[in-house]
Amino acid sequence: MAKLNLYLCVSGANRGFDYFDSFVIACGTSEEAKNTGPLGDKINTSEPMINTPWTNNPLDVTVTELGRAANNVEKGVICASFNAEV
């Protein structure tokens, strides 16, 4: 199994409610983290911003490496912060 890093991905592109503002992902590179959405899907750059709870532009994503993942951690999103309207 390839060594994975943990990354914090933050986007301020969406404001208000019913959107994700951040997530933590285990993956190989910061570039991979930047191009992944909080549901584990690849960012769709052709999707209008109004129709997505995450940014459609990887340039809106700030990625911070948190460290090396433990050997038993699988690749993918670990947790995400979603702001729901009450």
N, C-alpha and C positions, 0 to 999 in steps of 0.2 A: 504494500500500500504506500502510495506517495505521501510524503510529509505535507501536512496542511498547516496553514497559518490561520489565525483568527483576525478578522477585520471588522471594524465598526464603520458602517456606511451611513452618512447623514446627508439629507437633502432639505433645503429650505425653500424649494421651488413651489411647493403646495402649502397653502396656509388655510386655516379655518378648521373644518371638520371633515371626517370621512376620508382621511389620507394617512399614509405612513410617513413618519418623519425620520426614522432610523431603523437599522437592524444590524445584527451581528451574524457574520457568515464564516464558515470554515471552507477555505479554498486554497488554490495554489499560488495565486498572484493578486496583487492589488488591482491590476487591470481587469481580471476576471471578476473581482468583487464589484468594481465600478460599473460593470456592464450587466450586473445581475440585479433583479428587483427583489423586494422583500418577500415575495411568495416563491422565490427560487427560479423564476423564469428570466429569460434574457430580456433586457430593456428593449421595447419596441419603439424605435425612433420615428416611425411613421404614424403612431397613435397620437391624436390630438390630446393636449394636456388636460382638457376638460373631461375626458373620458377615462382618466387613469388616476388611481390613488397613490401613484409614485411618479417621479419625473420620467419624461421620455427622452431626456438628454443626459448622457453620462457625465457631461461637463458640469452639471448641477450637483454632482455627488462628491462629497469629501470623504476620503477613505483614510482611516487610521489603523495601522497594524497594531494589534493588541498583544501578539505573541504567538508562540507555537502551540498548535492544538495537541492534546493528548493523543496517543496512538490509537485509542479506541473511538475517537470522534470521526463520524462520517462526514463527507463533503456535503455542504448545503447550509441553509439558513438555520441558525440556532434559536434566535428569538427576534421579535420585531415589535416596534412601538407604533400602534395604530390609534389615531385620535378620532373617536366616534362622536357623532352628534347625539346629545342626550335628549 
